[in-house]
Amino acid sequence: MASARVPPSVLSDIPEFHSGDRMTREEFHRIYEQMPEDFKAELIGGIVYVASPLRLGHGTLHFPLGSLLFAYEAHTPGVQSGDNTTLLLGDDSEPQPDAFLRVLPEYGGRSKTTSDDYLEGAPELIAEIAYSSRSIDLHAKRKDYARYGVLEYLVISVKERELRWFDLKGDQELAIPADGVVRVRTFPGLWIHAEGLLAKDHGRMMETLEAGLATGEHREFVERLAKAKGA
């Protein structure tokens, strides 16, 4: 979350967040906007989770994941990717996922940008990089994302070196196919080579994505998006 830096002299006047605190999103958002720029916390199911320091294994996967989603965005007019963006999901939920991909509202998407530049509503796809946050990502966050209408969910488990794939609308975990390629259902043509992503193998990642972008399913999706905008 981007916010103005708070002078040290006034930090003592700002309420503190502690993991496990319970509050509404309105209360959480009001306090969070007063926090320093480098502070991160999330509200999941009405419970506050203060982020732990990021380990190297977590941080170095952000760019590979983000590059995949941005490359897909570049070839798919009507979708938008982003990372570490505060989401206003519901009265008790304000997470800040590692990455998301959404259909823009003018193309038929369900989320919207608020007047003060926050993302309100559920993006169609969310991805989390899980290290110290693994338990939260696979349980509390998964439940919250499903409850508020996220359709698909990816969890990159760093320590276990695995990519887990969830159909949240269908309430099921999906098996990675034998060829190791996740073919995201909500965004046709978004093909993710699981091992390539975990290994940060840019060539293999991009080769797999390009194959997905060349499919008829992706072409038809782009056409559907264009028709939705013109409707």
C-alpha positions as a printed Julia matrix, in Angstrom:
231×3 Matrix{Float64}:
   0.0     0.0     0.0
   1.41    3.4    -0.96
   1.08    6.02    1.75
   2.82    9.17    2.92
   5.78    8.62    5.21
   4.99    9.32    8.84
   7.5    11.43   10.83
   9.02    9.48   13.75
   7.84   12.19   16.17
   4.2    11.26   15.61
   4.54    7.46   15.38
   3.72    7.14   19.09
   0.26    8.59   18.4
  -0.62    5.91   15.81
  -2.5     2.81   17.02
  -0.52   -0.4    16.69
  -1.37   -3.5    14.71
  -0.75   -6.94   16.2
  -1.29  -10.28   14.52
  -4.53  -11.71   15.85
  -6.28   -8.38   16.37
  -9.91   -8.45   15.27
 -11.49   -5.48   13.52
 -13.65   -4.35   10.64
 -12.15   -3.42    7.29
 -13.14    0.2     7.83
 -11.19    0.35   11.09
  -8.25   -1.58    9.63
  -8.06    0.67    6.56
  -8.17    3.85    8.64
  -5.24    2.73   10.8
  -3.27    1.21    7.93
  -3.24    4.46    5.98
  -1.35    6.05    8.88
   1.41    3.44    8.86
   4.93    3.97    7.45
   5.53    2.99    3.82
   7.51   -0.13    4.63
   4.91   -1.58    6.99
   2.68   -4.39    5.71
  -0.35   -6.0     7.28
  -3.47   -7.7     5.96
  -6.99   -8.26    7.21
  -8.22  -11.78    6.48
 -11.61  -12.85    7.75
 -11.62  -10.0    10.24
  -8.23  -10.98   11.71
  -5.07   -8.89   11.36
  -1.9   -10.55   10.05
   1.27   -8.47   10.32
   3.76   -9.54    7.67
   7.09  -11.1     8.6
  10.32   -9.91    6.92
  10.62  -11.36    3.41
  13.17  -14.1     2.85
  15.29  -14.15   -0.29
  13.5   -17.2    -1.68
  10.23  -15.3    -1.53
  11.48  -12.01   -2.91
  13.34  -13.45   -5.89
  10.2   -15.13   -7.23
   8.22  -11.9    -7.49
   9.83  -10.79  -10.76
   9.48  -14.16  -12.55
   5.81  -14.4   -11.57
   5.13  -10.77  -12.37
   6.88  -10.97  -15.73
   4.63  -13.85  -16.77
   1.45  -12.03  -15.85
   2.61   -8.78  -17.44
   3.57  -10.55  -20.67
   0.09  -12.08  -20.76
  -1.44   -8.65  -20.15
   0.58   -7.2   -23.04
  -0.98   -9.72  -25.44
  -4.5    -9.62  -24.01
  -6.25   -6.24  -24.26
  -8.74   -5.87  -21.43
  -6.79   -7.54  -18.62
  -4.55   -5.98  -15.99
  -1.87   -7.49  -13.76
  -0.4    -6.12  -10.58
   1.49   -7.0    -7.42
   1.37   -6.05   -3.74
  -1.85   -4.13   -4.26
  -4.33   -3.63   -1.47
  -7.69   -5.25   -2.26
 -10.93   -4.06   -0.68
 -12.75   -7.38   -0.72
 -15.42   -7.13    1.96
 -16.36   -5.75    5.36
 -13.78   -7.99    7.07
 -11.19   -8.5     4.33
  -8.37   -6.29    3.06
  -5.54   -8.49    1.78
  -2.45   -7.49   -0.19
  -1.66  -10.45   -2.47
   1.68  -10.97   -4.13
   0.11  -10.86   -7.61
  -3.23  -10.64   -9.34
  -4.7   -10.7   -12.83
  -8.1    -9.21  -13.51
 -10.47   -8.39  -16.33
 -10.95   -4.63  -16.44
 -14.49   -3.49  -15.58
 -15.07   -1.92  -19.0
 -14.37   -5.36  -20.52
 -16.8    -7.14  -18.23
 -14.67   -7.62  -15.12
 -16.17   -7.54  -11.65
 -13.54   -5.51   -9.77
 -13.21   -1.75  -10.0
 -10.79    1.03   -9.17
 -12.03    3.36   -6.43
 -11.82    7.14   -6.56
  -8.8     7.02   -4.22
  -7.01    4.43   -6.4
  -7.64    1.19   -4.53
  -8.85   -2.04   -6.09
 -12.33   -2.99   -4.89
 -13.84   -6.4    -5.52
 -12.32   -9.73   -6.47
  -9.77  -10.08   -9.28
 -10.38  -13.24  -11.27
  -6.92  -14.7   -10.46
  -4.71  -14.26   -7.4
  -1.25  -15.71   -6.78
   0.69  -15.87   -3.53
   4.34  -16.76   -2.92
   4.35  -18.78    0.29
   7.26  -19.15    2.67
   6.63  -18.06    6.25
   3.05  -17.26    5.17
   2.36  -20.77    3.79
  -0.25  -21.76    6.39
  -2.14  -18.48    5.97
  -1.98  -18.61    2.17
  -3.29  -22.17    1.97
  -6.04  -21.83    4.56
  -7.27  -18.43    5.8
  -6.52  -16.6     2.56
  -7.78  -19.39    0.35
 -11.07  -19.4     2.27
 -11.41  -15.62    2.13
 -10.6   -15.39   -1.57
 -13.2   -18.05   -2.35
 -15.8   -16.36   -0.17
 -15.43  -13.07   -2.0
 -15.44  -14.45   -5.52
 -11.85  -14.99   -6.69
 -12.1   -17.69   -9.37
  -8.61  -19.22   -9.48
  -5.75  -19.2    -7.03
  -2.07  -20.11   -7.34
   0.22  -20.69   -4.37
   3.94  -20.97   -5.02
   5.32  -22.89   -2.06
   9.0   -21.95   -1.9
  10.3   -24.44    0.67
   8.48  -27.41   -0.88
   9.3   -26.24   -4.42
   5.79  -26.78   -5.69
   3.08  -24.82   -7.42
  -0.43  -25.47   -6.13
  -3.44  -24.62   -8.26
  -6.98  -24.07   -6.98
 -10.33  -23.7    -8.68
 -11.98  -21.58   -5.98
 -15.33  -21.38   -7.71
 -15.47  -25.18   -7.87
 -13.91  -25.53   -4.38
 -11.2   -27.95   -5.48
  -7.45  -28.23   -5.88
  -6.43  -29.03   -9.43
  -3.67  -31.46  -10.34
  -0.72  -30.19  -12.34
  -0.8   -32.07  -15.7
   1.92  -34.57  -16.54
   3.68  -32.06  -18.81
   4.04  -29.68  -15.85
   2.03  -26.87  -17.45
  -0.74  -25.05  -15.6
  -3.29  -23.89  -18.18
  -5.19  -21.24  -16.28
  -8.89  -21.7   -16.93
 -10.06  -18.15  -16.25
  -7.5   -16.63  -18.61
  -7.21  -18.84  -21.71
  -3.67  -18.91  -23.08
  -2.03  -18.19  -19.73
   0.2   -21.25  -19.62
   2.62  -21.5   -16.71
   5.42  -24.04  -16.68
   5.49  -24.92  -12.97
   9.1   -26.11  -12.78
  10.25  -23.29  -15.03
   8.72  -20.75  -12.68
  10.16  -22.39   -9.57
  13.6   -22.55  -11.21
  13.26  -18.96  -12.51
  14.02  -20.31  -15.97
  12.96  -17.34  -18.09
  13.42  -19.13  -21.42
  11.23  -22.08  -20.5
   8.62  -19.82  -18.91
   8.33  -17.58  -21.96
   8.4   -20.46  -24.45
   5.48  -22.07  -22.62
   3.54  -18.81  -22.4
   4.07  -18.1   -26.11
   2.62  -21.51  -26.92
  -0.45  -20.65  -24.9
  -0.81  -17.24  -26.54
  -0.74  -18.9   -29.96
  -3.8   -21.06  -29.24
  -7.26  -20.56  -30.63
  -8.59  -20.38  -27.08
  -6.57  -17.24  -26.41
  -7.63  -15.66  -29.68
 -11.29  -16.36  -28.88
 -10.85  -14.9   -25.38
  -9.43  -11.67  -26.82
 -12.39  -11.49  -29.18
 -14.85  -11.99  -26.3
 -13.22   -9.23  -24.32
 -13.41   -6.85  -27.28
 -17.12   -7.62  -27.77
 -17.78   -7.07  -24.06
 -16.23   -3.61  -24.27
 -18.29   -2.73  -27.32
 -21.56   -3.98  -25.84
